[in-house]
């Protein structure tokens, strides 16, 4: 797996700090998506100074419970000050435990109910196609979320319409191993008609190359990721840490793990 970049490491540090300050979490799932998010924001057309620019590309975090990771990346790219991350989940904070499109700059859709983000992405991509617009749509789904039938219905519609302006990033962090795990998502996405690529999910360069590769229909990128990436304690105990926030001693230990080469 690729070495973590300094920017991605700093984003992960900010996630741990925000979780410690707020008492809220979903840390492991947030840590698994950082390189995917950064690759999208390095690729797509967007403007943090004018987040509603009419010619912007669109990103939708379909797995809305990864909001803390999403917020940390938005702060890194200048959508709001990093200090605001400490308000995550607090009373009257705009940074709720799921993204709210009416409150968070850069959040295009309010997500949280699994399986809802990707159908909205398909609808937006179709609208842009009908408008003959060059705008692109990117959406990130989780492997647990892929148990929802609406995910596959949306993929089927998108490939039938040959929405080449849609890119799906699949966070294959194997979070569903205790239930209805899908062991071969790349094969299934390809069978549904997607132009599918598998990449190491923490390799920023590999992700950006995959996003930049031309495609004539829906692009699906299956990113092989590690839930809790960067902190062995989280990787080894992902179910214990599903919603857990670290106490002071745990926070110090996790930060030291993250800082190791």
N, C-alpha and C positions, 0 to 999 in steps of 0.2 A: 504494500500500500504506500502511496506517495507520502512524502514528508509533509507535515502540516505547515502551511505558510504562516508567516508572522501575523498577517491580518486575520486569518481564520482562528489562530490561537487567541488573539485579543478579543475576537467576537465571543469565543467560548468562555473566556474569563469574564466578560461582561454578563453572560448568561448566568454563570454561577453567582456573581455578585448580586444580580437582580433577584434571583431565586432566594438567596439568603436574606436579602432586605425585605422581601415581600411575604415569605412563607409559602409561596406558591411554586409550582414546578412544571412537570413534564420535561425535566432536564434531559434524560437520555434521548428522547425522540427529537428534541431541539438540537442536540449535538450531532445527530446523524445527518442533518440536512444542510449544514452550513456551506460546504463546498458547492452543493447543487444550487443553493440560493445565490452565492457569489458568482457562479458561472453564468447564471441567467442575467444578473444585474450588470455583469461585465459585457454581456452580449446584446441585450435588448436596448431599444431606444426609449430613454426615460429622462426626466428632468426633476430632480428633487426640489428645485426652486419653484417649479411650476408643475406639481404632480398631476394636474388635470389637463395638461397640454393635449389639444385635440388630435395630434398626430402621434401620441405616445403608443408604444407597445403595452401589452397588458400581462401582468403576472397574477395568478390566483393560487393561493395556498389552500388546496382542497382539504388537506389534513390540518384543520384549523387548530387542533390542540398543540401544534408546534409553534404557536404564536410567539412565544418568548424568543425562539431562534429567529423567527421572521422579524420581530421588532429590533433585535440586536443587529441584524443585517441592514435594515432600513436606517438605523442610526449611523452605522458605519458608512453608508452611502449618502448621508447628509439630509435625510428626510426630517429629522428632528435631533435635538441635542442628546448625546449619550447619557447625560445626567438624568434624563427623564425615565430611563429604564428602571431606576430604583423605585418608581411609582407603580410598577407592574402589579396589577390585581388589586390596587388600593382603592378605597372609597373615592368616587368621583374622578379617578384617573381615566384618561382616554385609552390607556393600554390595558384593556381587559384580558382575561384568560383565553379569549378567542377574539380574532380581529373584527373590528366594527368599522365598516366602510364610511360611516358618517363621522367618525372621530379620528381615525388614524391616517395620516398622510401616506399615500402609497398603497393602502389597502383598497383594492378594487371591489372586493366582495366580502360580505360578512359570512364567515364560515365557521364550522364547528360540528354541525350534523354531517357525519361522514357520508361521502358519496354525492354531496350536493355541489361541490366546487367544479368538478370536471364537466357535468352537464352545462353549467353556466359558461364554462370556457368554450365548449362546443358551440353554444348559441352565439357567443361573441365572435368567434372565428367565422361562423357562417355569415353573420351580419357584415363583417369586414369584407368577406368575399363578395357578397352581393353589392356592396358599395364600391367594389373594385379598388379597395384600399390596400396599401402595402403594409398595414399594421399587422403585427404578429401577436399571437396569444401563447402564453406558457402557463402550464399548470403542474403542480407537484402533488402527487397522491402517495399514500402510504400502502404498504403491503397488507396491513390489517384492514384498511379502508377498502381494499380490492375485494373483500368478501361481500360488499354491497352490490346488488344487481344493477343499480343505477350506473355504476362505473362502466360495466360492460355494455349496457344499453347505449351509453353515451359514446363509447369507442366505436360501436357498430354503426351508429349514425354518422360519426365523424369520418370514418373510412369510406362509407358509402358515398358521402359527399366529397371525398378526396380533399379534405381540408388541409392543404399543404402549408397553411399559415398557423397550424396548431402543433405545439410540441408538448408532449407529456413526459414528465420526469417521474419515475417510479422509484420510491425509496424502499429498496429491497433490504431492509434491516432485520427481517425474519422475526418481527414482533409477534407473529401469530403462531409460533411453533407450539403453543399450548392448546391451540384450537384448530380452526380450519385453514391450515397453512397451505399456500399456493407455492409449490416448489419450483415451478417452471414458468414464471411470468413472461419471460421473453418469448417463449414458444407460443404462449396464448395470445399475446399482443400481436405477434406476427401472423398467427392464424386468423385473427380478426381483421387483418389487412394493413397493419401499421408497418412502416419502415422502421425496423427495430434495431437498436444498437445496445450492446452490453458494455459497461465501463466500470472501472474501479471507482466507487462513489465518493472517495475522498481525494481523488486526483483531479485537481482543478483544471489542469491543462487538458486532460483527456475529456473532461466534461465539456469544455469550451470547443474542442475540436468536433465533438459529437454534435453540439448545437449548431456549429457552422457548416456541417456537411449538408450539401444540397439534398432535397427530398421532394418527391412529387405527390406525396400523400401525407397522412399524419405521421409525424416523427415521434417515436417512443424510445426513451432512453432509460434502460433498466440499470440503475446505479446500485452496485453491490456495496452496501454500507454497514457500519457497525453501530448499533444502538449504544449511546454513551461514549462515542469515539473521543479519545484523548484522556479518559479517566478510567483506568483498569477497574477501580472499585465499582463504577457504574456498569461497565461492560459485564462484569462477573455477577452483578446483582440487579439486572435490569427490572425485574418484576417488583422487587422491594422498593426500587427508586422510581416507580412509574409516576407517582404524584408527590413524592417526598421532597421536602426542602431541607438543606443541610443545617445542622446546628453549628455553633462556632468551631468545634473541634473537627467536624466532618468537612466543613468549608475549607479550613486550613489544609487538611489532608488532600482534598480534591484539587485545590489550587496548586499544591506542590506536584501532584501527579501530572497535571496539565502542563506544567512548566518543564517537565523532563523532556530531553531530546527524543 
